[in-house]
C-alpha cells in the first residue's frame, strides 16, 4: 500500500492539475480585467510581472478527489474544479470590499491596490467565468452541475449578507443564527464542490448526498478554524491581520458562543461589543481574552471535533475508493486541525 | 391594419408580460436579500410596503418582440426576457456603488438606503438569478442562450471597467475608446436581448445576426441619449441628478467628442476636466456649456441619427413580421428621440 500523502502534497497536486485549466479559462477575459484577476489569483505582482503565489486549492482538490472517490477520473471533474475555484475567488474579491480588508495572502487586496470599483467588477467577471466554464462543460456538469453551483452561490450570498447584518445588530446573535450563517457562507461552496465531483464521476444520488454532507461538515471545520485563527492566529502564517473580525464586531462562531454563555466574561464581552467607535488594541486583546474565558474557544474546538467526526462518517457511508478516501480524510483533518 | 402602438404602450405591455415571471423568479431568493431586490425592482418602498414602480422594461420588450419578429410566440422567449431584465438590474446595483449614485428612478439607491455591502450582494444575487433562469429554460436558451448572455455580461463588465478607468485618466480619451466603452457597457446587453429573442423564436443565424446588430445600434442610441440627458436633461423626468457625470469627470460620448474638437471651448473644457477636487455648480454649468459650444452635443445627436438609420436597416434585413417590426421601429425611434 502506498504511503499516505500529506495535506500539503494533496493540495499541491490539485493546484498543479487545476492551474493550466484555470489559466486557460482566464484567457477569455479582456486584458484590463485580467490584470486585476491575474493579480488576485497570485499569477502577477502589483506591477503585472509574473509571480507564483498560489492559493490553497482546497475546493479544486475536493472536486477532483470526490470524483475519484466514486470511481471517476480527475479529468472528468476538471471544469467543476475550475468553476469552484473561480467562484471562491470572486466571492473573496467582493468580500474584501464588504469587509474593507486591506491584506490577503500577505499582499494588498485588489480593492486596496486598484480600488473598490475594480474589485467589484473583477469579482463579477470571475463569477461569470465560473458560469461560462460549467456551461461549456460536458453533461451532466453543464446542466445539473450548473444548477447546483448557482444554488450554492445564492446560499453563499445569503451567508455573506447575514454576516454583514449580524455585525450591525446590537442584541447578541443566537448561536444557531451564527452557525447557519457560517454554513451558508463557507459550507455551501465546499459542500457543492464535493457534490460536483461526485456528479462528474457518475455517482448515484445516495453517494453524492453523502459526499455533499462530508463537504458541508468539512466546511464547518474550516470556518471554525478561520474564526479561531482570526482571533488567536499568527498574521505571519495566516497572511491576514489579527482581530479585524473583532474590530468589525463580527458575530463569528467563537464570539457567538461566548456571548451566549451565562458567565461574567460573556457579560463583559457583550458590553465591549455594545460600545460604538473603534476598539483600542488593548480592548481588542481584552475581547480575545474574554471570548476564551467565556468558553468560546473551547466550544469552537469541540464543534470542530464534532463536525470532523460527522464528515468522516459521511465519507465512509459514500463507500469511497481507498486512495481518494485517504486523501479526503487527510483534508478533513487538516481543516479541523488548524483549530488546535 | 391596426393602429401602430406607442412606445409607452409597447413597454407597458412587455412589463405586464414579464412581471409575473420576474416575480416568480425572485421567489427563489432568501427573504433578507429579497427585501433589497424587491426595493430595487420597485416592488416595495423603503419600509418594505408594496409599491408599484416599474422600470422601463426596454430589454424584455426587445427580447419578446425579436422573438415575434421571427415568427415565434412571446412565451417562448419569456425566460430570456426575465434573464435580461435581471442582468440589467444587477448591473445597475453594482453601478450605483461604483459611481456612488444616491438616486435612481426618483428614489434613494439600494446603496444609499441599505449600504454598499447590501448593494454588492443584491447585485450578485440578481446576476445569479439570471443565470439560474436561463439554465432552467428549455433549449436552446439553456445552452446557446446562456453562453450568449454570459459573454454579453463579460462585455458589459469590460465596458463598466473602461468607464471607471477612463474617468481617472488625465489625457483625453479618444472618441473611438469612448464609443467602444459605450458599446460594451450598454450595447452588449441590448444587442444580446434581441439575439436571445430571435434564438428563442427559432431564427436562423442570418436573421439572428441582423437582430443582434439592430440591438447594438439601438443600444448606442440609448447610451447617447443617456449621456445627453445626464448633462442637459431634467432631473424631474430622468429621476437622476444632472451633471453627476461631469462631476465624476466621466468621458461620456458628448464629452469625448467635445474634448477631441480643435477649438477654444474644447481647450477650456480640457482645462476644467484636468483640475482636481470637486467642481462648483458654476463650473459644472460652464462645462455643460463648453461641451455644447465645442460641438459635443451636435455630434452626439448626429451619431444617434446615424445609429438609428443603421438599426432600422438591420431590422429590415432581418425580414421581420409586420407587427413586431412596427413595434421595434417605434422603440428604436424612442431610444434616438430622447436625444433631440
HADDOCK unambig.tbl for C-alpha pairs under 7 A between the chains (distance, minus, plus):
assign (segid A and resid 30 and name CA) (segid B and resid 158 and name CA) 6.87 0.50 0.50
assign (segid A and resid 33 and name CA) (segid B and resid 158 and name CA) 6.76 0.50 0.50
assign (segid A and resid 98 and name CA) (segid B and resid 117 and name CA) 5.06 0.50 0.50
assign (segid A and resid 117 and name CA) (segid B and resid 98 and name CA) 5.06 0.50 0.50
assign (segid A and resid 118 and name CA) (segid B and resid 161 and name CA) 6.87 0.50 0.50
assign (segid A and resid 121 and name CA) (segid B and resid 157 and name CA) 6.15 0.50 0.50
assign (segid A and resid 121 and name CA) (segid B and resid 161 and name CA) 6.80 0.50 0.50
assign (segid A and resid 125 and name CA) (segid B and resid 154 and name CA) 6.14 0.50 0.50
assign (segid A and resid 125 and name CA) (segid B and resid 157 and name CA) 6.72 0.50 0.50
assign (segid A and resid 128 and name CA) (segid B and resid 150 and name CA) 6.34 0.50 0.50
assign (segid A and resid 132 and name CA) (segid B and resid 147 and name CA) 6.61 0.50 0.50
assign (segid A and resid 132 and name CA) (segid B and resid 150 and name CA) 6.58 0.50 0.50
assign (segid A and resid 135 and name CA) (segid B and resid 147 and name CA) 6.94 0.50 0.50
assign (segid A and resid 147 and name CA) (segid B and resid 132 and name CA) 6.61 0.50 0.50
assign (segid A and resid 147 and name CA) (segid B and resid 135 and name CA) 6.93 0.50 0.50
assign (segid A and resid 150 and name CA) (segid B and resid 128 and name CA) 6.33 0.50 0.50
assign (segid A and resid 150 and name CA) (segid B and resid 132 and name CA) 6.58 0.50 0.50
assign (segid A and resid 154 and name CA) (segid B and resid 125 and name CA) 6.15 0.50 0.50
assign (segid A and resid 157 and name CA) (segid B and resid 121 and name CA) 6.15 0.50 0.50
assign (segid A and resid 157 and name CA) (segid B and resid 125 and name CA) 6.73 0.50 0.50
assign (segid A and resid 158 and name CA) (segid B and resid 30 and name CA) 6.86 0.50 0.50
assign (segid A and resid 158 and name CA) (segid B and resid 33 and name CA) 6.76 0.50 0.50
assign (segid A and resid 161 and name CA) (segid B and resid 118 and name CA) 6.87 0.50 0.50
assign (segid A and resid 161 and name CA) (segid B and resid 121 and name CA) 6.80 0.50 0.50
